[in-house]
């Protein structure tokens, strides 16, 4: 009888989700109610986790809880640390949930709400979650080895070495962009700067409390930590209102850059239990709490989605960024659907801390579903504001003609009515000097979130508080990617250095830890500094590489995952990773080609560089701007070279993998898996609850 009830419940969820999806996809009448987005997403996630992730766990991977995990066999108190699955879920989610699921959907909203929403939900269930889950499993079976190490062992020595270099280069770009976004978000917000700074001593206190004062008391430590975090969130407003304290926490871009560099080094070098895990765990509460509160606010306020399902800019002439839906919608959204960066976390810190193989489903697949939900909420927040305001905030002045009446005329001419007074009043309400031309996605998302929150609690009088809370929330999302990514980068540098000098590759050797941490921080720190002092803002040269690099990295991860599954004899289920891999290769190669060679200077790096060079030759650039223009030309050509090099390296890896697959399928050689030998666990079945966790 219970089985019948369960079938009926899941059938009801499926029908409800299908109905909500149908409403989103086919409604063309009055403005759509945002409630449908929440219902469609939640129903799809529940079904995906209950059915598809269970299928992958049982049939494709065959998880085995009798097998000792790396945290049991190599427990060293620094990197290999047995961790309660809820704490580890918080760390993993905080580490993977960066700017992508917030900024990407917000920018992609220029195409309308429909394509981005479909990709966020379907892409996560069948591609992003699968990648994170399978790579985490593969790394657990290989003593927590990195993606590059697994590529070298399972694909080929040459392909693996190339992929390690490519991954390190991509990691450098990603972390530099992430750091630059944090700097830009904090420069004008002493509230956010203070709150983020205070999460560090709170995390240290929590780590020491769980390690020495009350080991295993996760619940009481969580209550204490969350209470302190909420207090500093409120105290941040007092700091911002105090003339003396606000000066202390209003830092220049260069000062913030160096502070972030120092923090990145500390997060990489200190034991994971002392700073990284507790800080990310606390950040996860703020992140998840804000997102679920936003979802509840949407259900309570039931705002209308004012952006149409498809806009006129699907033809590639968008003001926020140029390019057609294919491939640029998929490249721009990136992390909310599938993210290559996640594979570095799934083969970096997380596999070294997991207690049971079965936890990989909850942590790998489940955390990505939650990130996808973040992306859907960001899409709703962006699309719930009037389209005219959305385009006014996100369009650069070169497209809309600056601010004020000129921009109003341009945007209204697109069919999205707007008045200059509306923008002036909105900026005053949220406590900003101006909201015109604030490209990058973060300010418009903060406005959308603040409007939904204020309609739930406080009304317009609290709009400025909610806006600055949203800015802090976005910066918190981003910074946790930087600290976890730096630690993963340290592992990669140690692995590469260990090929030259073996002691350097030992993860427990302190001189190697300090030196490798300094190297990876110096790599991304250099690009971060250059971006901060760049007169054009830096983000213009670094951001276009972010989406392409991230998706190229996801293609690498799925190539490695497909090869491992093939060696495991899972040919019947190989489509689970092969299909999303093929889709990503098509997307990334198309986007890479267009970004390098497209004749439209708004799309092609080289075309834009040639236009600028022609303007210099024609004497159209003022003398005081020539040096700056030469730097911009160099950045565009560098972007083209880096994109081409990364795409070429990924193609080499694919060719190496195809050769490996042919050998396996043709039985020319016996496939050799490089799994660690089976070791039976010595822990009792209730170890995670008794020793590490649940009060």
Secondary structure, DSSP 4 states (H G I P E B T S, - for coil): -HHHHHHHHHHHHHHHHHHHHHHHHH--SSPEETHHHHHHHHHHHHHIIIIIIHHIIIIII---TTBPPHHHHS--SSSS----HHHHHHHHHHHH-SSIIIIIHHHHGGG-HHHHHHHHHHHIIIIIHHHHHHHHHHHHTTTT--HHHHHHHHT-HHHHHHHHHHHHHHHHHHHHHHHHHHHHHHTT-HHHHHHHHHHHHHHHHHHHIIIIISTT-HHHHHHHHHHHHHHHHHHHHHHHH-HHHHHHH---HHHHHHHHHHHHHHHHHS-TTTTHHHHHHHHHHHHHHHHHHHHHHHHHH--EE-S-SS-GGGGTT-SSS-S-HHHHHHHHHGGGT--HHHHHHHTTTGGGT-S-TTHHIIIIIHHHHHHHHHHHHHHHHHHTS-HHHHHHHHS-HHHHTSSTHHHHHHHHHTT----HHHHHHHHHHHT-S--TT-TTSHHHHHHHHHHHHHHHTTGGGGHHHHHHHHHHHHHHHHHHHHHHHHHHHHHHHHHHHHTTSGGGG-TT-HHHHHHHHHHHHHHHHHHHHHHHH-TT-SHHHHHHHHHHHHHHHHHHHHHHHHHHHHHTT-GGGTHHHHHHHHHHHHHHHHHHHHHHH-SSTTT-HHHHHHHHHHHHHTT-S-GGGHHHHHHHHHHHHHHHHHHHHHHHHHHHHHHHHHHHHHHHHTTSS-----PPPP-B--S-TTHHHHHHS--
